[in-house]
Amino acid sequence: MNEKTRTKVSALVLRSRKNQITVALLTFFFIAATVLYMKANTIQVEVDGEEVQLTTLSSTIEEALEHSRLKIYPEDIVEPNRSTVVSDNMKVKIKRSIPVTITVDEKTYVTRTPIETVGPALKDLSNRLDLSLKETDEVNWDQDDLITADMELIVRRSVPIRVKVDGKELDTEIAPRTVEEALEK
């Protein structure tokens, strides 16, 4: 009986062009689904104190994160780095960057930084935004203050001055703009 059923199915498929196409498409989709399933990798992503599991066909961490529902910023720190090839059961950590606004020379930049304190964050922003900040420039926050979301950093550039005191000349730089402010320093 089994042989008769097989013969009937084969005859039915061979007789109809439509059936042949249907069987071919089903076979193709079955093989494609199997290949995709075997190529898929699952990675564990730790972000915002939570662990998220991603299944991906992407070859790099960057591609996997781009295709995920996670909002990732260029300034976020991703470990291992974004160009690392994805492997199954890989663990990825994301340290979120913090949105900040920095004003220098009457220009305001809305950006993000992964750095947690003002001093190092200013160095990072100076390098990335090509601001050429100096240690003698003044900012409206202490260097050791923690960066908070949407913090506004206002930088006053230092200017070179020459001070004559007791017959000696001293070259220095300070940020205050009035003589009174300079003397207070």
C-alpha positions in Angstrom: 0.0 0.0 0.0 2.8 2.3 0.9 4.3 1.7 -2.6 1.0 2.5 -4.3 0.7 5.9 -2.4 4.2 6.9 -3.3 3.6 6.0 -7.0 0.3 8.0 -7.0 2.1 11.1 -5.5 5.0 10.8 -7.9 2.6 10.5 -10.8 0.5 13.5 -9.6 3.6 15.7 -9.3 5.0 14.7 -12.6 1.7 15.3 -14.5 1.2 18.9 -13.4 3.6 21.7 -14.1 2.0 23.7 -11.3 2.6 20.9 -8.8 6.2 20.6 -9.9 6.8 24.3 -9.2 5.1 24.1 -5.9 7.2 21.1 -4.8 10.4 22.9 -6.0 9.5 26.1 -4.1 8.7 24.1 -0.9 12.0 22.3 -1.2 13.9 25.5 -1.8 12.3 27.2 1.2 12.9 24.2 3.5 16.6 24.1 2.5 16.9 27.9 2.8 15.3 27.9 6.3 17.6 25.1 7.4 20.7 27.0 6.2 19.6 30.2 7.9 18.8 28.4 11.1 22.3 26.8 11.1 24.0 30.1 10.3 22.1 32.1 13.0 24.1 33.0 16.2 22.7 34.0 19.6 24.5 36.7 21.5 23.9 37.9 25.0 24.0 41.7 25.2 24.3 43.5 28.6 22.9 47.0 28.4 21.3 49.3 30.9 21.7 46.7 33.7 19.7 44.1 31.7 20.7 41.2 29.6 19.1 40.9 26.2 19.4 37.9 24.0 19.7 38.5 20.2 19.6 36.0 17.5 21.3 37.3 14.4 22.6 36.3 10.9 24.9 39.3 11.0 28.7 38.7 10.8 29.9 41.5 13.1 28.7 42.9 16.4 28.1 46.3 14.8 25.7 44.8 12.2 23.9 42.7 14.8 23.3 45.8 17.0 22.2 47.9 14.0 19.6 45.3 13.1 18.4 44.9 16.7 15.8 47.0 18.5 18.5 48.4 20.8 19.2 52.1 20.3 23.0 52.3 20.0 24.9 55.6 19.6 28.4 55.9 18.0 29.7 57.2 21.4 28.5 54.1 23.3 31.3 51.8 24.3 30.8 48.3 23.0 33.0 45.4 24.3 34.3 43.4 22.4 34.6 46.1 19.8 32.0 46.6 17.1 34.1 45.0 14.3 34.4 41.7 16.1 33.0 38.7 14.3 29.9 37.3 15.9 30.0 33.8 17.4 27.3 31.7 19.1 26.7 32.4 22.8 29.0 35.5 22.6 28.7 38.0 25.5 28.6 41.7 24.6 28.6 44.7 27.0 27.4 48.1 26.1 28.3 51.2 28.2 25.8 53.9 27.3 27.1 57.4 26.5 25.5 60.4 28.2 23.9 63.3 26.3 25.6 66.6 27.0 25.7 70.1 25.6 29.0 72.0 25.4 29.3 75.7 24.5 32.7 77.0 23.4 33.4 80.3 21.7 29.6 81.0 21.5 29.1 77.7 19.5 27.0 75.1 21.1 27.5 71.4 20.4 24.9 68.8 21.3 26.7 65.5 21.6 27.3 62.4 23.8 30.2 61.2 25.9 30.9 57.8 27.5 33.2 59.5 30.1 31.8 59.8 33.6 33.5 62.9 35.0 33.8 66.5 33.6 37.6 66.7 33.3 38.2 63.6 31.2 34.9 64.2 29.3 36.2 67.6 28.3 39.4 66.1 26.9 37.3 63.5 25.0 35.0 66.1 23.6 37.9 68.4 22.7 39.6 65.7 20.7 36.4 64.4 19.0 35.0 67.9 18.2 38.4 69.5 17.5 37.9 72.2 20.1 41.6 72.5 21.2 40.7 73.0 24.8 43.5 73.8 27.3 43.8 73.0 31.0 43.7 76.7 31.7 40.3 77.1 30.1 37.5 77.4 32.6 34.3 75.4 32.7 31.2 75.9 34.8 31.6 72.6 36.6 34.4 71.1 38.7 36.7 68.7 36.9 35.7 65.9 39.3 32.0 66.4 39.0 30.0 63.4 37.6 28.5 63.9 34.1 24.7 63.8 34.2 22.2 63.4 31.4 21.7 66.7 29.4 24.4 68.5 31.4 25.4 71.9 30.0 29.1 72.5 29.9 30.1 76.1 29.3 33.8 76.8 28.5 35.5 80.1 28.8 38.7 80.2 26.9 41.8 81.3 28.7 43.8 84.2 27.3 47.5 85.0 27.8 48.3 87.8 30.1 51.6 89.3 31.4 51.5 90.4 35.0 54.2 92.7 36.4 54.6 92.3 40.2 57.5 93.8 42.2 59.5 94.4 39.1 59.1 90.9 37.8 57.1 89.8 34.8 55.0 86.7 34.8 53.4 85.2 31.7 50.2 83.2 32.4 46.8 82.4 31.0 43.5 83.0 32.7 39.8 82.8 31.6 38.3 85.9 33.3 37.6 88.8 31.0 37.8 91.8 33.3 40.8 93.2 35.2 38.8 92.8 38.4 38.2 89.1 37.8 41.8 88.6 36.8 43.1 90.2 40.0 40.7 88.0 42.1 42.4 85.0 40.6 
